[in-house]
Amino acid sequence: MGQKKDLTGSEKSKIVRYLAEGCSSRKIAKLLKRDHRTIKRFIQNSQQGRKKRVEKPRCKITAHELRKVKRAAAKMPLATSLAIFQSCNITGVPKSTRCAILRDMAKVRKAERRPPLNKTHKLKRQDWAKKYLKTDFSKVLWTDEMRVSLDGPDGWARGWIGKGQRAPVPLRRQQGGGGVLVWAGIIKDELVGPFRVEDGVKLNSQSYCQFLEDTFFKQWYRKKSASFKKNMIFMQDNAPSHASKYSTAWLARKGIKEEKLMTWPPCSPDLNPIENLWSIIKCEIYKEGKQYTSLNSVWEAVVAAARNVDGEQIKTLTESMDGRLLSVLAKKGGYIGR
């Protein structure tokens, strides 16, 4: 029996089982045909376990100071531990102790990007879910705009860097690089667009309607059959340019009115499946911290990324609507995970 270097996972499991049955280490070595020293070393290492962490005595603060810290943490959301303690005139407390004290009364969180829902918002979201619960969502065209910048959603990226390699230096622009406004829609398993809003155009009611006329209606909607147009439901959010009387009347003249124009609850980006499409596209165009040097180059990246989104991905998003409606009702109008 030669001494081997490592025990396999299967052998380790057998050793544990044999030990539970009361076998000695020498008997286990014979059963496994392994060197006794190898078995004994594994048993000794297993019995040692992890070393227990020794808690160092914490720098103490008084009960009065603790109450001040608690009040300050409530008044200063997202503040650093140093700022909270300084506002209480408590000095000389190391960072590890400050964080340990705050962990007992708070937690580190990111700022919420979604607006808070009040009671009226939640009721309207529930009413919307009840209204469209029996809708055939394969007939709904989900639309939205997205702005893409040259430097990505936050301008920074993290990732693994090989040893001996330097991290890439992101471009720094004194006045920012600007961005491109993109409009698109999804219906069943089809992507409509994306279409680029002309640079420098601010989407008010008039420019929004003109944009739809030049892109959506002329390049896509016009080619559809009469039966398709009859059954299609057009969805847009409550942006001022969308929900204005001018835009509503203009869409009505195009035949998109009443039940063919979906009503939309306030503060509900989580209910629009095209938001997930934007996430897929942004992950693709900004992967590995990629940045762009011109608006045309970032637009070309959006078009390429959208072209790579297949029909099954879009179908998964549009078919998720039944589950989203049930989640809204289950959460009594609260936000749902996307």
QUIDAPE-V843219 format. One record per helix or strand of 2 or more residues. SS is the DSSP state (H for helix, E for strand). FROM is the first residue (numbers start at 1). TO is the last residue. If there is no record, write none. Layout:
SS|FROM|TO + SS|FROM|TO
//
This chain:
H|9|20 + H|25|32 + H|36|48 + H|63|75 + H|81|87 + H|95|103 + H|119|131 + H|137|139 + E|140|149 + E|179|187 + E|190|196 + H|205|219 + H|221|223 + H|226|231 + E|233|235 + H|240|243 + H|245|253 + H|258|260 + H|269|271 + H|274|285 + H|287|289 + H|295|307 + H|311|318 + H|321|330
//
